[in-house]
């Protein structure tokens, strides 16, 4: 019974991390496209910052998968 509870809590842990990362990536994309709409000349700088932020947001999922596997 205890091992089943541990597996379920690990799955919930990963699901919460994936949901948070998905929401974060969506907000990053929304704000980046809004910023490019306001200042098209800065689109390269905005793209770089958006890609870095997206990579960091998705990195959280990999940490959650690694921690749930232990």
N, C-alpha and C positions, 0 to 999 in steps of 0.2 A: 504494500500500500504506500509506503514511504517513497519507494523508488518511482512509482507512478506519479506521485505528487511532485517529485523533483523534475521529472521529464516535462510535466505540464507547466511548471513554473518557468522552466527554460524556454519552452515554446512561447509562452506569454511574453517573456523577456525579449525574445527576438522579434515577435510581432510588434511590440511597442516601439522598439528601435526602428524597425522598417517603416512603421506608420509615421513616426517623428521625422525620419529622413525624407520620406516622400512629401510630407507637408513642407519641410524646409526647402527642398528642391523646387517645389511649386512656387513658394514665396520668392525665392531667389530669381527664378525665371520671370515672374510677374514684375518684380521691381527692376530687373535689368532691362526688360523691354520697355517699361515706363521711362526709365532713365535715357535709353537710346531715343525714344520718341521726343523727349525734351531737349536732348543735346546730341544730335547725330554725329557731330564731329568727334565726340569722345567714345565712339562705339568700340574701338579697339581696346581701350583701357577698361571699359565696362565689361567687355567680353572676357578679358583675362581675369578680372576680379570675380565674375560670375562662375567661370569654370573652376577657379580655385575654391570658391565657397561651396560649390556643388560637390567637389571631390572630398572636401572635409566633412560635409554632411553625410555623404555616402560611406565614408570611412567609419562612422559610428556603427553602422550595421555590421561591418567586419569585426569590430571589437565585440559586439554583442554575440555574434556567432562563435567567436573564439572563446568567450567567457562561458557561454552556455554549454560548450563541448567539454568543459573540464569538470 
